[in-house]
Amino acid sequence: MGESIPARKSLDIARRARLPRVPSSEAADHAQALIADGKDVIILKGAPFWAPPGHVIEAATRAARSNRQPPSSGFPGLRRAIAGRLEDRDRISFDPAAEILVTAGAMHALDVVFTTLLDPGDEAVIFSPSFFFFGLVELAGAVPVYARTREEDDWQWTPEALEAVITPRTKAIVVSSPANPTGFVAGEEDLRAIVEVAARHHLYVVSDECYDNMLYDGARHVRFASVAKNRDRIVTICSFTKTFALQPWRLGFIAASPRLIGYMRKILEWGVLKCGHVAQRAGQAAIEGPQEWIDQISGRYQRSRDLMLAGLEPATGLSCVVPRGAPFLFVNTSGLGLTGAEFARRLLFDWYVLAEPGDLFGSENHIRLLFGGTDEEVTGAARRICAAADNQ
């Protein structure tokens, strides 16, 4: 008789079941359901909401007429343009052939990086409150560990908070500046302090710099790679979504050492083979073409921030640290006697303003409030939020 066929093993879905949906996507679905029901929901924006200029659209149109496929690392012309921009604006030299990898957006970049760097049981330290890096860390089989920052310190990072949570299992430090959701912008001294901790413990640093072009009140973005003496363990992730108003195009990149990029290219190939050629040509045109429209993004978002802050000033029981970068207010709701989740739900279902509960980012007492939009949208949202606070 032939060998019996073993019973198929059941899929262990415990880890997958515990992972929530991407929080911003779930919140957006609730808002869209209300809109479909005829409700006038205000959804403010976390990225430029206007179309890119004509030369970018023309480049994409030309590419759409071609079936030319890029190599898995990305078109050489785009990688040269990225490296040139880093050289011109940040005085950092990257080899476009060996140290730049084009990705399908920054979330894809983070997935590739964590899959490459983290093994099951490793720990990744993240400053909290933070963007929801935890999901991608857990998908890699690793464990997110949080280094706390304090609102009374304007959410500033401290090396002491890092040192308090580093263990022999720690593999990487994950940072984001301008920070999502707090708007903290790290200065050169902040970055150097993190570099010293990473070097002392032989850790990788994953630096999410997606909001590098959203800075206010004269703040300056300093790239992590610019302060590191040895870049072998520094990974930079950037997005075209905010910097170049290409949110629907899903384009980003990783800058790292040739050794790491070689590993990451393999992960990318097994995941998507290569990234879309039309978006890449649009991104290249955005970098190489006129830059005046890009330089206006910070100014437009600072105006929206200031409108929102002024509009919320009369609100009872709400407070926030004024962000120096990024498109969010991280609003403290504890003065209302409500958690962030309770107030966010009230805002959406009673007052039709989309905001996200702060516990998704590491604080039960806050909401994350986007402030991008037309003047009318921003001031209208502020009026509704004040009414919700005053009538809770």
Buried (B, 14 or more C-beta within 10 A) or exposed (E): EEEEEEEEEEEEEEEEEEEEEBBBEEBBEEBEEBEEEEEEBBBBBBBBBEEBBEBBEBBBEEBEEEEEEBEBBBBEBBBBBBBBBBEEEBEBEBEBEBBBBBBBBBBBBBBBBBBBBBEEEBBBBBBBBBBBBBBBBBBBBBBBBBBBBEBEEBBBBBBEBBEEBBEEEBBBBBBBBBBBBBBBBBBEEBBBBBBEBBBEBEBBBBBBBBBBBBBBEEBEBBBBBBBBEEBEBBBBBBBBBBBBBBBEBBBBBBBBBEEBBBBBBEBBEEEBEBBBBBBBBBBBBBBBBEEEBBEEBBEBBBBBBBBBBEBBEEBEBBEBBEBBBBBBBBBBBBEBEBBBBBBBBBBBEEBBBBBBBBBBBBBBBBBBBBBBBEEEBBBBBBBBBBBBBEEB
